[in-house]
Amino acid sequence: ARGNTLALAACVFQGVAAVGEWGQPPAALTAPPPTVPPPGALTVPPPVALPSSVSASYDCSASGGHWESTWSKQQKEYCCLEHGHACHPYDCTEDLQEHATKWTNAKRVWCCDERALGCQVTTTMQLVTTTRFTFDCNAGYANWEAGWSAGKKTYCCEKLGRGCDPYDCSEEMQDAWGTTKTAWCCDNKKLGCPTTTTIPFDCNAGYANWETGWSSAKKQACCLLKGRACDPYDCKQLRPDQWPTAKKTYCCEKMGRGGSTTT
């Protein structure tokens, strides 16, 4: 009988604790039930973020000639780094025929200066007029080779025949010319050619090892003056099995030496 009394007391105590001090159930017992989606509803899992180290791969050939307007900034950066495409700020071939209405002024100036494209602007008002970016072909002419943009050189060449050559062979300080400019001016303008009095090299000294022993300037000067060291490789130097692949190919085509043999 005593055991039954204790069990009954324990049940009463638990009931009081459940009802609470003010006669209401505790908050834990009154919380709303969890939301259950209706039958047939689709449950979409949250998107999974890829690690930042994973780079997106883009098709750098699928531009259709409109990479500037159709590619995202990320695709331009990717294709420039990976394939050397879309590295410039503008695509000067996109909408070239409609550049007057579709290009911004900044793009028109850049493409005219850097690519000699889009220099002609057609504006429609009451009449159709044609306006062209013009340049002062006298300004800076003394330093046109280094100082003029590609667009100005093209314009002044077409209008006045100035700035047409790749080099200004009338410039003084010929000692500062590179070997390529010296050779071009000598061949095309007969200017800057080395002479026996001005050449600073002995074209006999070290001739047996000119390919690796001579500087580019000495090779150029001795080629122009003496006809020595004019080829990129000395096909008589060393054994063919010691030559790099490029030299083997050149000497094989030029002199029939250095090609692979079959035994």
C-alpha positions in Angstrom: 0.0 0.0 0.0 2.9 2.4 0.8 4.5 1.7 -2.6 1.2 2.6 -4.4 1.0 5.8 -2.4 4.5 6.9 -3.4 3.9 6.2 -7.1 0.7 8.2 -7.0 2.5 11.1 -5.4 5.2 11.0 -8.1 2.5 11.2 -10.9 0.8 14.2 -9.2 4.2 16.0 -9.0 5.0 15.5 -12.6 1.5 16.7 -13.7 2.0 19.9 -11.7 5.4 20.5 -13.3 3.9 20.0 -16.7 1.1 22.5 -16.1 3.5 25.1 -14.7 3.2 27.7 -12.0 0.4 29.7 -13.8 -1.5 26.8 -15.1 -0.1 26.9 -18.6 2.1 24.2 -20.3 5.8 25.1 -20.6 7.0 26.8 -23.8 8.7 23.6 -25.0 5.3 21.9 -25.1 3.6 24.7 -27.0 6.1 25.1 -29.9 4.5 24.8 -33.3 5.0 21.6 -35.2 7.7 21.5 -37.9 6.6 22.6 -41.4 6.0 19.6 -43.6 5.9 20.3 -47.4 2.6 19.3 -49.0 2.5 16.0 -50.8 4.1 16.1 -54.3 6.2 19.3 -53.6 9.8 19.2 -54.8 12.5 19.7 -52.3 15.4 21.7 -53.9 18.8 21.2 -52.1 20.9 24.3 -51.5 23.5 25.1 -54.2 27.0 23.7 -53.6 29.7 26.3 -53.8 32.8 25.3 -55.8 36.2 26.0 -54.2 37.7 29.3 -55.3 40.7 27.4 -56.6 38.6 25.7 -59.4 38.8 27.9 -62.5 35.9 28.0 -65.0 36.8 26.8 -68.4 35.6 28.8 -71.4 35.5 28.2 -75.1 37.8 31.0 -76.3 37.0 30.4 -80.0 33.2 30.7 -79.7 32.8 34.4 -80.0 31.2 34.7 -83.4 33.3 37.9 -83.8 31.7 39.6 -80.9 33.8 38.8 -77.8 33.8 42.4 -76.6 30.0 42.5 -76.1 29.2 38.8 -75.5 32.0 37.6 -73.2 32.0 38.2 -69.5 34.9 39.9 -67.8 35.9 36.5 -66.3 35.9 34.9 -69.8 38.0 37.7 -71.2 40.5 37.4 -68.5 40.7 33.6 -68.8 41.0 33.6 -72.6 43.7 36.3 -72.5 45.8 34.5 -69.9 45.3 31.0 -71.4 45.2 31.8 -75.2 46.1 35.4 -75.7 42.6 36.3 -76.9 40.6 39.3 -75.9 43.5 41.0 -74.2 42.8 44.5 -75.7 40.1 46.8 -74.2 38.2 46.8 -77.5 37.4 44.5 -80.4 38.0 46.8 -83.4 36.4 44.4 -85.9 33.1 44.2 -84.0 30.4 46.4 -85.6 33.1 48.1 -87.7 30.6 48.9 -90.5 28.4 50.6 -88.0 31.0 52.1 -85.7 29.7 55.7 -86.1 26.5 54.7 -84.2 27.5 51.7 -82.1 31.0 52.5 -80.9 31.8 54.8 -78.0 34.0 57.8 -78.7 36.7 56.2 -76.5 36.6 53.0 -78.6 36.7 55.0 -81.8 39.8 56.9 -80.7 41.6 53.8 -79.4 40.9 51.8 -82.6 41.8 54.6 -84.8 45.1 55.2 -83.0 46.1 51.6 -82.4 44.6 49.8 -85.3 43.8 52.5 -87.9 40.2 51.4 -87.9 37.1 53.4 -87.3 38.7 56.7 -88.1 35.9 57.7 -90.4 32.7 58.9 -88.7 29.4 59.4 -90.5 26.9 61.7 -88.8 23.2 61.9 -89.9 21.5 65.3 -89.3 19.6 67.1 -92.0 22.2 66.0 -94.5 24.6 63.1 -94.4 28.0 64.5 -93.7 31.4 62.7 -93.4 33.9 63.7 -90.7 37.3 62.2 -90.2 39.7 62.3 -87.3 42.4 64.5 -88.6 46.0 64.9 -87.4 48.6 67.6 -87.8 51.2 66.0 -89.9 53.7 68.8 -89.1 53.5 68.5 -85.4 56.2 66.2 -84.1 57.4 65.2 -87.6 61.0 65.4 -86.5 60.3 62.4 -84.2 57.5 60.7 -86.1 59.0 57.2 -85.8 58.8 57.0 -82.1 56.3 59.8 -81.4 53.4 59.2 -83.7 50.7 56.7 -83.1 49.8 54.0 -85.7 46.7 55.9 -86.6 48.5 59.2 -87.2 51.2 57.4 -89.3 48.5 55.8 -91.5 46.7 59.1 -91.9 49.7 61.2 -92.7 51.1 58.6 -95.1 47.8 58.6 -97.0 47.4 62.4 -97.0 51.0 63.7 -97.3 53.2 60.7 -97.8 54.8 61.1 -94.3 55.4 58.3 -91.8 55.0 55.6 -94.4 58.3 53.7 -93.7 58.8 51.5 -90.7 61.9 53.6 -89.8 63.0 57.2 -90.0 66.3 56.8 -91.7 67.0 60.6 -91.6 67.3 60.6 -87.9 70.7 61.4 -86.6 72.5 59.4 -83.9 72.9 56.4 -86.2 75.1 54.8 -83.5 72.0 54.3 -81.5 70.1 52.5 -84.2 69.3 48.8 -83.7 70.7 46.3 -86.1 67.3 45.8 -87.8 66.9 49.5 -88.5 70.4 49.8 -89.7 70.0 47.0 -92.1 66.6 48.3 -93.4 67.9 51.9 -93.9 71.0 50.6 -95.6 69.1 48.3 -97.9 66.3 50.7 -98.7 67.6 54.2 -98.3 71.4 53.6 -98.6 71.8 55.4 -95.2 73.5 54.2 -92.1 75.6 51.6 -93.9 78.8 50.6 -92.2 82.0 51.7 -94.0 85.6 50.8 -93.6 86.2 54.0 -91.7 83.1 53.7 -89.4 82.8 50.0 -88.7 83.9 49.4 -85.1 84.5 45.6 -85.7 87.3 43.4 -87.0 85.5 41.0 -89.3 88.5 38.7 -89.4 88.9 38.3 -85.6 87.1 35.3 -84.3 85.5 34.5 -87.6 85.9 30.7 -87.1 83.5 31.0 -84.2 81.2 33.8 -85.4 77.9 32.1 -84.7 78.4 32.0 -80.9 81.3 34.3 -80.4 80.1 37.5 -82.2 77.5 39.9 -81.0 74.4 40.7 -83.0 75.8 44.1 -83.9 79.1 42.7 -85.2 77.2 40.1 -87.2 75.1 42.8 -88.8 78.0 45.1 -89.5 80.2 42.4 -91.0 77.4 41.0 -93.1 76.7 44.5 -94.6 80.4 45.3 -95.1 82.1 42.0 -95.7 79.3 39.6 -96.5 80.2 37.5 -93.4 77.9 36.1 -90.7 74.8 36.9 -92.8 73.1 33.5 -92.0 71.4 32.7 -88.7 73.7 29.7 -88.3 77.2 28.6 -89.2 76.5 25.3 -90.9 80.2 24.5 -91.0 80.7 24.8 -87.2 80.9 21.8 -84.9 79.4 18.4 -85.5 75.8 18.2 -86.7 74.9 15.8 -83.8 75.7 18.7 -81.4 73.4 21.2 -83.2 69.9 22.2 -81.9 66.9 21.2 -83.9 66.4 24.6 -85.5 69.9 24.7 -86.8 69.7 21.2 -88.1 66.5 22.1 -90.0 68.0 25.3 -91.4 71.4 23.8 -92.5 69.6 20.7 -94.0 67.5 23.0 -96.2 70.3 25.5 -96.9 73.3 23.3 -97.4 72.1 19.7 -97.1 73.9 19.2 -93.7 72.5 18.2 -90.4 69.5 16.2 -91.6 68.7 12.8 -90.1 70.3 9.8 -91.7 69.0 6.3 -91.9 71.5 3.4 -91.5 
